[in-house]
Amino acid sequence: MTRTDTDLVIAGGGLAGATLALALAKVVPSLRVTVVEAFPLSPDALPESYQPSYDARSTALAWGSRLIFEQLGLWSRLSAHATPIEHIHVSDRGRFGATRLHAAEHGQAALGYVADNRWMGLCLMRELLDTGVQWEAPAEVVDMTPLAEGVRVSVRSGEATRELTAQCLVVADGGRSGLRDTLGFQTRTHDYGQHALIANVSTADSHRFHAFERFTDAGPMALLPHGSASRPGHQSALVWTLTNEVLDELLALPDDDKCRRLQERFGWRLGRFTRIGACNHYPLKLTTVDEPVRTGVALVGNAAHALHPVAGQGFNLALRGLMTLVEQFRLAVAQGASIGDLAVLRRYQTLHQQDWQQTVQFSDSLIRIFGQSLPPLALARDAGLVGLDLVPGAKRWFARKAMGIGGRRAMIDHPSATHREPTNHD
């Protein structure tokens, strides 16, 4: 096999790219990994302590994602600022239907967790300091050329561009990946004609580690417990689906009026809304790539599939895909094959495809079903939610979807992982 500058180039050092780099360092330490990140990161100059910000953006982690981070030896560090979701309440505004999930009923400590993105990034970087992963930042991958054995990757830093040879390039630079488009991958996009407004809010009543999924005639909204790993507090992470017109109107309002509008849509299950933080927003689109791999290159995370946030499954789906890719890289190295071989990458695609298809369908169907206001459909929704609450088998299926478990698990065990014996509910 031709000697290359590195074995793998990861384009993007965000949550997906950094997690992939860490997993490979733990599971396939013989691989030389280079992460190229546009943001000016400095892995050797991390803050000594983490001070959570009220306006910090966060990610919902399913129980299955916790299991993965446990395998990677990261959970003990990450859990210090991960707020557990012990209960989930799903309801349809103005209707009687509702269903409730409780972690204790499934033998788990939590159904999932909410963690600040910055905290997750810091945990990953601290863990990566003890590995041989190489970083180039600020820099970006601007192009890739196939070679007889591997790929040539063009990396730009400032005004200078240099070439790196590698066995494989993994594109992990997010849902608005310019590199994906440069390399000619074809995407399919369904525009929901809505925006997601993201903010942290405070309520008069404690969330008591409850997450709320509230479907309304204007779109779904979610409130996730946030702020403390041990004490039930009053802060929640809000995801509010709005039409473009309503979004513009809402953003122009003072905070007190924003809280009143939110109160009207969500109701009083957490008492009065007392504070809303900085509001971020982004357009909602379902984006998929039919063929996310080709010889020497693979798309992962949001670069391969971007979902509606209604079910909170975006990063969890991406994480399961990353572990499947790690599994295939490990097998390739053990067999003396190049990690960029099309057969290796197609096995990854085949194994991950069923998971992402089911997750996309699950998320998209929730939007389509709960986006209908016709009375017969509304009654059917009510019956479905009540049925989920009353029928143990249906409720267990729904809970396993929410927890991100029940599907195929990648075999990524390694000597340094923190092992946990699976329960009967895993």
C-alpha positions as CSV (number, residue, x, y, z in Angstrom):
1,M,0.0,0.0,0.0
2,T,1.4,3.4,-0.9
3,R,2.6,5.5,2.0
4,T,0.4,8.6,2.6
5,D,0.8,11.7,4.7
6,T,-2.0,10.6,6.9
7,D,-4.5,7.7,6.8
8,L,-7.7,9.7,7.3
9,V,-8.6,13.4,6.9
10,I,-11.8,14.5,8.8
11,A,-13.2,17.7,7.3
12,G,-14.8,19.4,10.3
13,G,-13.9,19.3,14.0
14,G,-17.3,19.9,15.4
15,L,-19.2,17.4,17.5
16,A,-19.4,14.8,14.8
17,G,-15.8,15.2,13.5
18,A,-14.3,15.3,17.0
19,T,-16.3,12.2,18.2
20,L,-15.2,10.3,15.1
21,A,-11.6,11.2,15.8
22,L,-11.8,10.2,19.4
23,A,-13.5,6.9,18.6
24,L,-10.8,6.0,16.1
25,A,-8.1,6.9,18.5
26,K,-9.6,4.6,21.1
27,V,-10.7,1.7,18.8
28,V,-8.1,1.8,15.9
29,P,-5.1,3.6,17.4
30,S,-2.9,2.5,14.6
31,L,-4.7,4.9,12.2
32,R,-3.2,8.3,11.6
33,V,-6.0,10.8,11.8
34,T,-5.9,14.5,10.8
35,V,-8.8,16.8,11.7
36,V,-9.2,20.0,9.6
37,E,-11.4,22.6,11.3
38,A,-12.3,26.1,10.1
39,F,-12.8,27.5,13.6
40,P,-9.6,28.6,15.3
41,L,-9.4,25.8,17.9
42,S,-6.5,25.4,20.3
43,P,-6.6,22.0,21.9
44,D,-3.7,22.8,24.1
45,A,-5.3,26.0,25.5
46,L,-8.5,24.8,27.1
47,P,-10.1,26.6,30.0
48,E,-9.5,25.0,33.4
49,S,-13.2,25.1,34.4
50,Y,-16.5,25.3,32.6
51,Q,-19.0,28.0,33.4
52,P,-22.3,27.3,31.8
53,S,-23.9,30.3,30.0
54,Y,-27.7,30.9,30.2
55,D,-27.7,31.3,26.4
56,A,-25.7,28.1,25.6
57,R,-26.9,26.0,22.7
58,S,-27.6,22.4,23.7
59,T,-28.1,18.9,22.2
60,A,-30.5,16.2,23.2
61,L,-28.6,12.9,23.8
62,A,-30.6,9.7,23.7
63,W,-29.9,6.9,26.2
64,G,-28.3,5.0,23.4
65,S,-25.9,7.8,22.9
66,R,-24.9,7.7,26.6
67,L,-24.0,4.0,26.1
68,I,-21.8,4.9,23.2
69,F,-20.0,7.7,25.2
70,E,-19.5,5.2,28.0
71,Q,-17.8,2.8,25.5
72,L,-15.5,5.7,24.5
73,G,-14.7,6.5,28.1
74,L,-16.2,10.0,27.8
75,W,-19.4,9.7,29.8
76,S,-17.9,10.2,33.2
77,R,-16.5,13.6,32.1
78,L,-19.5,14.6,30.0
79,S,-22.2,13.7,32.6
80,A,-21.0,16.4,35.0
81,H,-23.1,19.0,33.0
82,A,-25.7,16.7,31.4
83,T,-29.3,17.2,32.6
84,P,-31.2,14.0,32.7
85,I,-34.6,13.5,31.0
86,E,-36.5,11.3,33.3
87,H,-40.0,11.8,31.9
88,I,-41.4,12.8,28.5
89,H,-44.9,14.2,28.0
90,V,-46.3,14.2,24.5
91,S,-49.5,16.1,23.8
92,D,-51.6,17.7,21.1
93,R,-52.6,21.3,21.9
94,G,-56.4,21.7,22.3
95,R,-57.0,18.0,22.2
96,F,-57.4,15.3,24.9
97,G,-54.8,12.9,23.6
98,A,-51.4,12.5,25.4
99,T,-48.8,9.9,26.2
100,R,-46.2,9.8,29.0
101,L,-42.9,8.0,29.1
102,H,-41.0,7.4,32.4
103,A,-37.4,6.2,32.6
104,A,-38.2,4.1,35.7
105,E,-40.7,2.0,33.7
106,H,-37.9,0.9,31.4
107,G,-35.3,0.2,34.0
108,Q,-33.2,3.2,33.1
109,A,-31.8,6.1,35.0
110,A,-33.0,8.5,32.3
111,L,-34.6,8.4,28.9
112,G,-31.9,10.8,27.6
113,Y,-29.9,13.9,28.5
114,V,-29.5,17.5,27.5
115,A,-25.9,18.9,27.3
116,D,-24.5,22.2,26.2
117,N,-22.7,21.9,22.8
118,R,-19.7,23.9,24.1
119,W,-19.4,21.6,27.1
120,M,-19.5,18.5,24.8
121,G,-16.8,20.1,22.6
122,L,-14.6,20.8,25.6
123,C,-15.0,17.2,26.9
124,L,-14.0,15.8,23.5
125,M,-11.0,18.1,23.1
126,R,-9.7,17.3,26.6
127,E,-10.0,13.6,25.8
128,L,-8.3,14.0,22.5
129,L,-5.3,15.7,24.1
130,D,-4.2,12.2,25.2
131,T,-4.4,10.8,21.7
132,G,-2.2,11.0,18.6
133,V,-4.9,12.9,16.5
134,Q,-3.5,15.8,14.6
135,W,-5.3,19.1,14.2
136,E,-5.1,21.8,11.6
137,A,-7.1,24.9,12.6
138,P,-8.1,27.3,11.4
139,A,-8.1,25.6,8.0
140,E,-10.6,24.0,5.7
141,V,-10.7,21.3,3.1
142,V,-11.5,22.9,-0.2
143,D,-11.2,20.0,-2.6
144,M,-10.3,16.3,-3.1
145,T,-8.8,14.4,-6.0
146,P,-9.0,10.6,-6.3
147,L,-5.6,8.8,-6.7
148,A,-4.8,5.3,-7.7
149,E,-4.5,4.4,-4.0
150,G,-6.3,6.9,-1.8
151,V,-7.0,10.6,-2.2
152,R,-5.3,14.0,-2.4
153,V,-6.9,16.5,-0.1
154,S,-6.5,20.3,-0.7
155,V,-6.3,22.2,2.7
156,R,-6.4,25.9,2.8
157,S,-5.2,28.0,5.7
158,G,-5.3,31.7,5.2
159,E,-4.0,32.4,1.7
160,A,-1.9,29.2,1.5
161,T,-3.2,25.9,0.2
162,R,-1.3,22.6,0.6
163,E,-2.0,19.0,-0.4
164,L,-2.3,16.0,1.9
165,T,-2.4,12.4,0.7
166,A,-4.6,10.0,2.6
167,Q,-6.5,6.7,2.3
168,C,-9.9,8.4,2.9
169,L,-11.6,11.7,3.5
170,V,-14.6,12.0,5.8
171,V,-16.8,15.0,5.3
172,A,-18.2,16.1,8.7
173,D,-18.7,19.9,8.2
174,G,-22.4,20.1,8.8
175,G,-25.7,20.4,7.0
176,R,-24.6,23.4,4.9
177,S,-21.5,21.6,3.7
178,G,-19.8,23.5,1.0
179,L,-17.4,20.7,0.5
180,R,-20.2,18.2,-0.1
181,D,-21.4,20.4,-3.0
182,T,-17.9,21.0,-4.3
183,L,-17.4,17.2,-4.5
184,G,-20.6,16.8,-6.5
185,F,-22.8,14.9,-4.1
186,Q,-26.4,15.2,-5.0
187,T,-28.8,16.1,-2.2
188,R,-32.6,15.8,-1.9
189,T,-34.3,18.5,0.1
190,H,-37.8,18.9,1.4
191,D,-38.5,22.4,2.7
192,Y,-41.0,22.4,5.5
193,G,-41.6,26.2,5.1
194,Q,-40.8,26.7,8.8
195,H,-38.1,27.9,11.1
196,A,-36.9,26.4,14.4
197,L,-36.5,29.1,17.1
198,I,-33.9,28.0,19.7
199,A,-33.7,29.6,23.1
200,N,-33.3,28.9,26.8
201,V,-36.3,29.8,29.0
202,S,-37.1,29.9,32.7
203,T,-40.4,29.0,34.3
204,A,-42.0,29.6,37.6
205,D,-42.4,25.9,38.3
206,S,-39.5,23.4,38.2
207,H,-39.3,21.1,35.2
208,R,-38.6,18.1,37.6
209,F,-36.6,16.6,34.8
210,H,-39.6,16.5,32.4
211,A,-39.4,17.0,28.7
212,F,-42.4,18.2,26.8
213,E,-43.3,17.6,23.2
214,R,-46.3,19.8,22.3
215,F,-47.9,19.7,18.9
216,T,-49.9,22.8,17.9
217,D,-51.7,23.9,14.8
218,A,-48.7,26.1,14.0
219,G,-46.2,23.4,14.4
220,P,-44.5,21.4,17.2
221,M,-42.6,22.8,20.1
222,A,-40.3,21.1,22.7
223,L,-39.1,22.0,26.1
224,L,-36.2,20.0,27.4
225,P,-34.9,20.2,31.0
226,H,-31.6,22.1,31.2
227,G,-29.2,23.6,33.6
228,S,-28.2,21.0,36.2
229,A,-27.2,17.4,36.3
230,S,-28.5,16.8,39.8
231,R,-31.1,19.4,40.9
232,P,-34.5,19.8,39.2
233,G,-34.4,23.5,38.2
234,H,-36.4,26.1,36.3
235,Q,-34.5,26.3,33.1
236,S,-35.5,24.5,29.9
237,A,-34.2,24.4,26.3
238,L,-36.9,25.5,23.9
239,V,-37.3,24.4,20.3
240,W,-40.2,26.3,18.7
241,T,-41.4,25.7,15.2
242,L,-42.7,28.8,13.5
243,T,-43.7,29.9,10.0
244,N,-41.4,32.5,8.4
245,E,-43.9,35.3,8.9
246,V,-44.6,34.5,12.6
247,L,-40.9,34.2,13.2
248,D,-40.1,37.7,12.0
249,E,-43.0,39.1,14.0
250,L,-41.9,37.3,17.1
251,L,-38.3,38.3,16.9
252,A,-39.3,42.0,16.8
253,L,-41.1,41.7,20.2
254,P,-39.6,42.5,23.6
255,D,-38.8,39.5,25.8
256,D,-41.9,39.9,28.0
257,D,-44.1,39.7,24.9
258,K,-42.2,36.7,23.6
259,C,-42.9,35.0,26.9
260,R,-46.6,35.8,26.6
261,R,-46.7,34.4,23.1
262,L,-44.9,31.3,24.2
263,Q,-47.3,30.9,27.1
264,E,-50.3,31.0,24.7
265,R,-48.9,28.2,22.6
266,F,-47.4,26.0,25.3
267,G,-49.8,26.4,28.2
268,W,-49.2,26.4,32.0
269,R,-47.7,22.9,32.7
270,L,-44.6,24.7,34.0
271,G,-46.3,27.7,35.3
272,R,-45.5,31.2,34.0
273,F,-42.6,31.8,31.6
274,T,-40.4,34.3,33.4
275,R,-37.4,34.7,31.1
276,I,-36.4,34.0,27.5
277,G,-32.7,34.1,26.4
278,A,-31.1,34.9,23.1
279,C,-33.1,33.6,20.2
280,N,-31.4,31.7,17.4
281,H,-33.2,30.3,14.4
282,Y,-32.7,28.2,11.3
283,P,-34.9,27.0,8.4
284,L,-36.3,23.5,8.7
285,K,-35.5,21.2,5.9
286,L,-35.2,17.4,5.4
287,T,-32.0,16.9,3.5
288,T,-30.7,13.4,2.5
289,V,-28.0,12.2,0.2
290,D,-28.8,9.0,-1.7
291,E,-25.2,7.9,-2.2
292,P,-23.2,9.3,0.8
293,V,-20.1,7.3,-0.1
294,R,-17.8,6.9,-3.0
295,T,-14.2,5.5,-3.3
296,G,-12.1,7.4,-0.8
297,V,-14.8,9.7,0.6
298,A,-17.7,9.4,3.0
299,L,-20.3,11.9,4.3
300,V,-21.3,11.7,7.9
301,G,-23.6,13.6,10.3
302,N,-25.7,16.5,9.0
303,A,-23.6,16.5,5.8
304,A,-25.3,13.1,5.0
305,H,-28.7,13.7,6.5
306,A,-30.3,16.7,8.2
307,L,-33.6,16.0,10.1
308,H,-36.5,18.1,11.5
309,P,-35.7,18.5,15.3
310,V,-39.2,17.4,16.3
311,A,-38.0,14.0,17.6
312,G,-34.5,15.2,18.8
313,Q,-32.8,12.4,16.8
314,G,-30.4,14.3,14.6
315,F,-27.1,14.0,16.5
316,N,-28.1,10.6,18.0
317,L,-28.6,9.2,14.5
318,A,-25.3,10.8,13.4
319,L,-23.5,9.2,16.4
320,R,-24.8,5.7,15.6
321,G,-23.6,6.2,12.1
322,L,-20.1,7.3,13.2
323,M,-19.7,4.2,15.3
324,T,-20.8,2.0,12.3
325,L,-18.1,3.7,10.3
326,V,-15.5,3.1,13.0
327,E,-16.5,-0.5,13.1
328,Q,-15.9,-0.9,9.4
329,F,-12.5,1.0,9.6
330,R,-11.4,-1.4,12.4
331,L,-12.3,-4.4,10.3
332,A,-10.5,-3.0,7.2
333,V,-7.3,-2.4,9.2
334,A,-7.5,-5.9,10.7
335,Q,-7.8,-7.3,7.2
336,G,-5.1,-5.2,5.7
337,A,-7.5,-3.3,3.4
338,S,-7.5,0.5,2.7
339,I,-10.2,2.3,4.7
340,G,-11.0,4.2,1.5
341,D,-11.9,1.1,-0.5
342,L,-15.4,1.4,-1.9
343,A,-16.3,-2.1,-0.5
344,V,-15.5,-0.9,3.0
345,L,-17.5,2.3,2.7
346,R,-20.4,0.6,1.1
347,R,-20.6,-1.8,4.0
348,Y,-20.8,1.2,6.3
349,Q,-23.6,2.7,4.1
350,T,-25.6,-0.5,4.0
351,L,-25.4,-1.1,7.7
352,H,-26.3,2.5,8.6
353,Q,-29.0,2.9,5.9
354,Q,-31.8,1.1,7.6
355,D,-31.3,3.2,10.8
356,W,-31.3,6.5,9.0
357,Q,-34.3,5.5,6.8
358,Q,-36.4,4.5,9.8
359,T,-35.3,7.6,11.8
360,V,-36.1,9.9,8.9
361,Q,-39.5,8.3,8.4
362,F,-40.2,8.5,12.1
363,S,-39.4,12.2,12.3
364,D,-41.0,13.2,9.0
365,S,-44.2,11.2,9.8
366,L,-44.7,13.1,13.1
367,I,-44.6,16.4,11.2
368,R,-47.0,15.2,8.5
369,I,-49.5,13.6,10.9
370,F,-49.5,16.4,13.5
371,G,-49.4,19.1,10.9
372,Q,-53.0,18.2,9.8
373,S,-55.9,20.1,11.3
374,L,-58.8,18.3,9.8
375,P,-61.1,17.0,12.6
376,P,-61.0,13.3,11.5
377,L,-57.2,13.3,11.6
378,A,-57.2,15.2,14.9
379,L,-59.4,12.5,16.4
380,A,-57.2,9.8,15.0
381,R,-54.1,11.5,16.6
382,D,-55.9,11.7,19.9
383,A,-56.7,8.0,19.7
384,G,-53.1,7.2,18.8
385,L,-51.6,9.1,21.7
386,V,-54.1,7.6,24.1
387,G,-53.3,4.2,22.7
388,L,-49.6,4.7,23.2
389,D,-50.3,5.6,26.8
390,L,-52.4,2.5,27.4
391,V,-50.9,-0.3,25.3
392,P,-47.6,-1.5,26.8
393,G,-46.2,-2.9,23.5
394,A,-46.8,0.3,21.6
395,K,-45.5,2.5,24.4
396,R,-42.4,0.4,24.7
397,W,-41.7,0.7,20.9
398,F,-42.2,4.5,21.1
399,A,-39.9,4.7,24.2
400,R,-37.2,2.7,22.5
401,K,-37.3,5.1,19.5
402,A,-37.0,8.1,21.8
403,M,-34.1,6.4,23.7
404,G,-32.3,5.5,20.5
405,I,-32.0,1.8,21.3
406,G,-33.4,-1.4,19.9
407,G,-31.5,-1.3,16.5
408,R,-28.2,-2.7,15.5
409,R,-25.2,-1.8,17.5
410,A,-21.7,-1.3,16.1
411,M,-19.1,-3.6,17.6
412,I,-16.6,-1.1,18.8
413,D,-15.4,-2.6,22.1
414,H,-11.8,-1.8,23.0
415,P,-9.5,-2.3,26.0
416,S,-9.7,1.3,27.3
417,A,-13.5,1.6,27.0
418,T,-15.7,1.8,30.1
419,H,-17.8,-1.3,29.9
420,R,-21.3,-1.6,31.1
421,E,-23.3,-4.8,31.2
422,P,-26.5,-4.4,29.2
423,T,-29.8,-4.7,31.0
424,N,-32.8,-6.6,29.8
425,H,-34.2,-3.3,28.5
426,D,-31.2,-2.3,26.3
